[in-house]
Amino acid sequence: MIEWAKKLLGETPVLIDVETEKKPQVHLRDYYQAVLRTRALLTLAYLSVQKNADKPLADWLLVYIVKGTKLDPAEQQLPWKQRLHTLLIALDRPAELETHL
């Protein structure tokens, strides 16, 4: 499950096309792919904050999300920054959270 989700997400986060979301003719395949990627990301986040979770999973996810905070244009960075802050709080890593604020 974890490897499948990582493969689905890829090495770098995908840009969210804000204009496409506003268009009614969005292809259903693209929409469902975006939903599937979001669910994979949420699943990995959930698994990484469990008591018996592997530390490498949390570290991989943090690296992945930090890449998302560096996306261009800047409007793409906000959702990734929110994900990063939420994950760092859930992982109880206040020192890292402070560096990213």
Rosetta constraint file for C-alpha pairs under 8 A:
AtomPair CA 1 CA 5 HARMONIC 6.18 0.50
AtomPair CA 2 CA 6 HARMONIC 6.20 0.50
AtomPair CA 2 CA 44 HARMONIC 6.83 0.50
AtomPair CA 3 CA 7 HARMONIC 6.07 0.50
AtomPair CA 4 CA 8 HARMONIC 6.15 0.50
AtomPair CA 5 CA 9 HARMONIC 6.20 0.50
AtomPair CA 5 CA 37 HARMONIC 7.87 0.50
AtomPair CA 5 CA 40 HARMONIC 5.12 0.50
AtomPair CA 5 CA 41 HARMONIC 7.31 0.50
AtomPair CA 5 CA 44 HARMONIC 7.28 0.50
AtomPair CA 6 CA 10 HARMONIC 6.07 0.50
AtomPair CA 6 CA 11 HARMONIC 7.98 0.50
AtomPair CA 6 CA 40 HARMONIC 7.77 0.50
AtomPair CA 8 CA 37 HARMONIC 6.57 0.50
AtomPair CA 8 CA 40 HARMONIC 7.47 0.50
AtomPair CA 9 CA 13 HARMONIC 6.94 0.50
AtomPair CA 9 CA 37 HARMONIC 5.98 0.50
AtomPair CA 9 CA 40 HARMONIC 7.27 0.50
AtomPair CA 9 CA 41 HARMONIC 7.37 0.50
AtomPair CA 11 CA 64 HARMONIC 7.16 0.50
AtomPair CA 12 CA 64 HARMONIC 6.45 0.50
AtomPair CA 12 CA 67 HARMONIC 6.56 0.50
AtomPair CA 12 CA 68 HARMONIC 7.36 0.50
AtomPair CA 13 CA 64 HARMONIC 6.88 0.50
AtomPair CA 13 CA 65 HARMONIC 7.44 0.50
AtomPair CA 13 CA 67 HARMONIC 6.80 0.50
AtomPair CA 13 CA 68 HARMONIC 5.46 0.50
AtomPair CA 14 CA 68 HARMONIC 7.94 0.50
AtomPair CA 15 CA 71 HARMONIC 7.44 0.50
AtomPair CA 15 CA 76 HARMONIC 6.86 0.50
AtomPair CA 16 CA 76 HARMONIC 6.93 0.50
AtomPair CA 17 CA 21 HARMONIC 6.64 0.50
AtomPair CA 18 CA 22 HARMONIC 6.90 0.50
AtomPair CA 19 CA 23 HARMONIC 6.73 0.50
AtomPair CA 20 CA 26 HARMONIC 6.40 0.50
AtomPair CA 21 CA 26 HARMONIC 7.12 0.50
AtomPair CA 26 CA 30 HARMONIC 7.28 0.50
AtomPair CA 26 CA 31 HARMONIC 6.95 0.50
AtomPair CA 27 CA 31 HARMONIC 6.36 0.50
AtomPair CA 28 CA 32 HARMONIC 6.05 0.50
AtomPair CA 29 CA 33 HARMONIC 6.08 0.50
AtomPair CA 30 CA 34 HARMONIC 6.24 0.50
AtomPair CA 31 CA 35 HARMONIC 6.32 0.50
AtomPair CA 32 CA 36 HARMONIC 6.01 0.50
AtomPair CA 33 CA 37 HARMONIC 6.15 0.50
AtomPair CA 34 CA 38 HARMONIC 6.17 0.50
AtomPair CA 35 CA 39 HARMONIC 6.21 0.50
AtomPair CA 36 CA 40 HARMONIC 6.15 0.50
AtomPair CA 37 CA 41 HARMONIC 6.17 0.50
AtomPair CA 38 CA 42 HARMONIC 6.20 0.50
AtomPair CA 39 CA 43 HARMONIC 5.98 0.50
AtomPair CA 40 CA 44 HARMONIC 6.19 0.50
AtomPair CA 41 CA 45 HARMONIC 6.18 0.50
AtomPair CA 42 CA 46 HARMONIC 6.11 0.50
AtomPair CA 43 CA 47 HARMONIC 6.17 0.50
AtomPair CA 44 CA 48 HARMONIC 5.98 0.50
AtomPair CA 44 CA 57 HARMONIC 7.74 0.50
AtomPair CA 44 CA 61 HARMONIC 7.39 0.50
AtomPair CA 45 CA 49 HARMONIC 6.53 0.50
AtomPair CA 45 CA 58 HARMONIC 7.51 0.50
AtomPair CA 45 CA 61 HARMONIC 7.25 0.50
AtomPair CA 45 CA 87 HARMONIC 7.04 0.50
AtomPair CA 46 CA 50 HARMONIC 6.83 0.50
AtomPair CA 47 CA 53 HARMONIC 6.39 0.50
AtomPair CA 48 CA 53 HARMONIC 5.39 0.50
AtomPair CA 48 CA 54 HARMONIC 6.83 0.50
AtomPair CA 48 CA 55 HARMONIC 7.39 0.50
AtomPair CA 48 CA 57 HARMONIC 5.88 0.50
AtomPair CA 48 CA 58 HARMONIC 4.92 0.50
AtomPair CA 49 CA 53 HARMONIC 6.45 0.50
AtomPair CA 49 CA 58 HARMONIC 7.38 0.50
AtomPair CA 49 CA 87 HARMONIC 7.94 0.50
AtomPair CA 49 CA 90 HARMONIC 6.32 0.50
AtomPair CA 49 CA 91 HARMONIC 5.71 0.50
AtomPair CA 53 CA 57 HARMONIC 7.57 0.50
AtomPair CA 54 CA 58 HARMONIC 7.04 0.50
AtomPair CA 55 CA 59 HARMONIC 6.21 0.50
AtomPair CA 56 CA 60 HARMONIC 5.96 0.50
AtomPair CA 57 CA 61 HARMONIC 6.13 0.50
AtomPair CA 58 CA 62 HARMONIC 6.11 0.50
AtomPair CA 59 CA 63 HARMONIC 6.25 0.50
AtomPair CA 60 CA 64 HARMONIC 6.19 0.50
AtomPair CA 61 CA 65 HARMONIC 6.12 0.50
AtomPair CA 62 CA 66 HARMONIC 6.03 0.50
AtomPair CA 62 CA 84 HARMONIC 6.95 0.50
AtomPair CA 62 CA 87 HARMONIC 7.87 0.50
AtomPair CA 63 CA 67 HARMONIC 6.34 0.50
AtomPair CA 64 CA 68 HARMONIC 6.67 0.50
AtomPair CA 65 CA 69 HARMONIC 6.53 0.50
AtomPair CA 65 CA 80 HARMONIC 6.07 0.50
AtomPair CA 65 CA 81 HARMONIC 7.78 0.50
AtomPair CA 65 CA 83 HARMONIC 7.20 0.50
AtomPair CA 65 CA 84 HARMONIC 6.10 0.50
AtomPair CA 66 CA 70 HARMONIC 6.81 0.50
AtomPair CA 66 CA 80 HARMONIC 7.41 0.50
AtomPair CA 66 CA 81 HARMONIC 7.71 0.50
AtomPair CA 66 CA 84 HARMONIC 6.99 0.50
AtomPair CA 67 CA 71 HARMONIC 6.97 0.50
AtomPair CA 68 CA 76 HARMONIC 7.89 0.50
AtomPair CA 68 CA 77 HARMONIC 6.32 0.50
AtomPair CA 68 CA 80 HARMONIC 5.41 0.50
AtomPair CA 68 CA 81 HARMONIC 7.79 0.50
AtomPair CA 69 CA 76 HARMONIC 7.72 0.50
AtomPair CA 69 CA 77 HARMONIC 4.58 0.50
AtomPair CA 69 CA 78 HARMONIC 7.13 0.50
AtomPair CA 69 CA 80 HARMONIC 5.21 0.50
AtomPair CA 69 CA 81 HARMONIC 5.59 0.50
AtomPair CA 70 CA 77 HARMONIC 6.35 0.50
AtomPair CA 71 CA 76 HARMONIC 6.09 0.50
AtomPair CA 71 CA 77 HARMONIC 5.76 0.50
AtomPair CA 72 CA 76 HARMONIC 6.41 0.50
AtomPair CA 72 CA 77 HARMONIC 7.30 0.50
AtomPair CA 73 CA 77 HARMONIC 7.44 0.50
AtomPair CA 74 CA 78 HARMONIC 7.40 0.50
AtomPair CA 76 CA 80 HARMONIC 7.51 0.50
AtomPair CA 77 CA 81 HARMONIC 6.13 0.50
AtomPair CA 78 CA 82 HARMONIC 6.24 0.50
AtomPair CA 79 CA 83 HARMONIC 6.26 0.50
AtomPair CA 80 CA 84 HARMONIC 6.10 0.50
AtomPair CA 81 CA 85 HARMONIC 6.18 0.50
AtomPair CA 82 CA 86 HARMONIC 6.13 0.50
AtomPair CA 83 CA 87 HARMONIC 6.07 0.50
AtomPair CA 84 CA 88 HARMONIC 6.14 0.50
AtomPair CA 85 CA 89 HARMONIC 6.20 0.50
AtomPair CA 85 CA 97 HARMONIC 6.36 0.50
AtomPair CA 85 CA 100 HARMONIC 7.78 0.50
AtomPair CA 86 CA 90 HARMONIC 6.22 0.50
AtomPair CA 87 CA 91 HARMONIC 6.04 0.50
AtomPair CA 88 CA 92 HARMONIC 6.05 0.50
AtomPair CA 88 CA 93 HARMONIC 5.37 0.50
AtomPair CA 88 CA 94 HARMONIC 7.10 0.50
AtomPair CA 88 CA 96 HARMONIC 7.15 0.50
AtomPair CA 88 CA 97 HARMONIC 5.87 0.50
AtomPair CA 89 CA 93 HARMONIC 6.24 0.50
AtomPair CA 89 CA 94 HARMONIC 6.90 0.50
AtomPair CA 89 CA 97 HARMONIC 7.26 0.50
AtomPair CA 93 CA 97 HARMONIC 6.26 0.50
AtomPair CA 94 CA 98 HARMONIC 6.07 0.50
AtomPair CA 95 CA 99 HARMONIC 6.55 0.50
AtomPair CA 96 CA 100 HARMONIC 6.49 0.50
AtomPair CA 97 CA 101 HARMONIC 6.35 0.50
